[in-house]
Amino acid sequence: MLKRTALFEEHLNLKGKMVDFGGWELPVQYSGVLAEHTAVRTACGIFDVSHMGEIFVEGAGSAEFVNFLITNDVSVLSIEQAQYSAMCNAQGGIVDDLVIYKLGHEKFLLVVNASNTDKDFAHIQSVLAQYPGAKPKVTNQSAQYSQIAVQGPKAEAILQGLTETRLSEIKTYWCKEGKILGTPAIIARTGYTGEDGFEIYLSWSEAPKVWRALLETGSAEGLLPCGLGARDTLRLEMKYALYGHELTDESNPLEVGLAWVTKLQKNSDFVGKSAISALKQSGPKKALVGIRSLGRGIPRQGYEVYAADRTTRVGQVTSGTSSPSLKTPIGIVWIDKAHEAVGTKLFVKVREEFQESEVVKTPFYKK
């Protein structure tokens, strides 16, 4: 049986088209992907992302343990600051990508991908069991939390009407613990769309009240409820990675554009560091690039990519769509590094025909 968020009935009332997403029954769209995508780029959209996982690491040694667990460096964080990172296995493969919030001197919230929550928690417990330092308390509190994302240029103005927390004081990738309609919440200026906005973490039971209030408050400003379809086109235009597409247990951070969150020089060791360091020494053989189709065919996940001779297979599409903002087909490709240069001509095999494409600078969309 599929899992359901606290907002399931709200989605039905809004005529959301429900689908199976990683074992969760979630809306893929309401009014349509194009309208929802456009609302986020020009006004505001709200998303139910309560399927995401919330894992807390608390107590003595929590900062040191989190630093051992991830590729980034939480020692540089201030309280209320957030950080994006990868979490790897011993072979340097990516177990998941995640956002970390430092909520106190010895309290961290790790927000992980929905389909990976149980796997991630098991991985963290396994690492903790072998960790030589002080062992903090690690708890999976995903069942207690809902998460609502409010994204778009009007997000701050719309959300401000429901909270006394001064949202203008929350910088990008920072958060505050406050209240929304009297409900305790973690309000973070983070997102997955490329627009300004907030992700709100609040109790499971209070989510419907806040969801309805956002719809009522924001409707006059063009706010729309948005589904998984628009979430995917928005993140793809920014070339944001999606686990199971761009990121897998076999992909190394240095090959998928995550060198910037892989701190090989930080003072502490971390899981996968030796394997990642070895790849840095030998040099990555693969890269993740953005392509633009020169025809009308859309590159889809799994499509094969060939060099200009149309016979040498050099990669595979990990994600693709017709970009609502750019009005052209775009894709992300896992490719041999020799073909990663901007301007390189490639051919994607679309239904037995070769679709001419070229490597382009990313993100695809810029404000």
Residue, then its C-alpha position, 0 to 999 in steps of 0.5 A: m500500500l502506498k504511503r500518504t502525507a498529511l495533505f493527501e485529502e487536500h490534494l484530492n480536494l484540489k483535483g490533484k492527479m495522484v501517482d506513485f512516487g517512491g512508494w508515496e501517493l503524491p500529486v504529479q500536477y493540478s492545473g498542469v505542469l506548464a501553468e504550475h512551472t510558470a507560477v513558480r518562475t513568475a509568482c509563487g507555487i507551493f509543494d507538498v514535500s512531506h515525503m522527504g526524510e528528517i533524521f536528527v543527530e544530537g548530543a555530544g560529538s554530533a558535529e564530529f560525527v556528521n562531519f565523518l558521515i558527509t563530504n562537506d564540512v559542518s565545522v564552518l556552520s553557524i547555528e541556523q545555517a544550512q549546507y548541501s552535501a553528499m553522503c558516501n559509502a566506503q567506495g566513494g559512491i553516493v548513498d544520498d545527497l542531503v541538506i543539513y541544518k545546524l539547529g544548535h551547538e550539538k543538534f543537526l537536522l539531516v533532510v534526505n530523499a524520500s525513497n532513500t530514508d530507510k536506506d540512509f538511516a540504516h547507513i547512518q546507524s552502520v557508520l555510527a556503530q563503527y565510529p571511533g569517537a563519541k556517539p551522538k543520538v541519531t533518530n529518524q523522525s520523518a513520521q512526525y514531520s510534514q514539509i511544505a515548500v513555498q517557492g517563487p519571487k512572491a514567496e516571502a510576501i505571501l508567507q510573511g502574512l502567516t508568521e511573526t518571524r521576520l523572513s527578510e532576516i533569513k538569508t539563503y541557506w539559513c533558517k529560523e525556528g518560529k511559528i506559522l499560524g501559532t504552529p512551531a516550525i523550522i522556516a528555511r530559506t532553501g529550495y529545489t527550484g532555482e527561485d527564492g523561497f522557503e521550506i517549512y518543517l512542521s508537525w504532521s497534524e498541523a500541515p493541512k491548516v497551514w497549506r489551506a492558509l497559504l492557498e487562501t493568502g496567496s491566490a490573489e498573488g498568483l500562487l498555485p499548488c504544484g506537483l511533482g511534474a513542475r518540481d522536476t522541470l524546475r530542478l532540471e532547468m537548474k541542472y539540480a541532481l535527482y537521486g536515482h537519475e544523476l546520483t547513484d550508489e556507484s557515482n562519485p561526487l567528482e564525476v557528477g559536479l559535486a566537487w564543490v561540496t567534497k572537502l578533501q582538505k577538511n581536518s577530519d576523515f570521512v566515509g569514502k574519502s580515500a576512494i574519492s581522493a584516489l579518483k582525484q589523483s587518477g582523474p575522473k573519466k566521466a562527467l555530467v553535462g547539460i545538452r540542448s536538442l537542436g530538433r524537437g525530440i526530447p532526451r529522456q532518461g536512459y536514452e543512449v548518447y553518441a559522438a558526432d560519428r553516430t556510431t561511438r556510444v559516449g554516454q546516457v541521458t539521466s534526465g530530460t524534458s521540454s523546458p517550459s522557460l526556454k521552449t526547447p528540449i533539454g537534458i542532463v547526460w552522463i558522458d565520457k569526459a572527452h566530450e564534455a566541452v561546451g559546444t560539443k555536438l552529440f547525437v541522442k538516440v530517440r526512438e531509433e532516430f538520431q537527435e542532434s544536440e549540443v553541450v551547453k552551459t548550465p544552469f540552463y535557466k538564468k533569472 
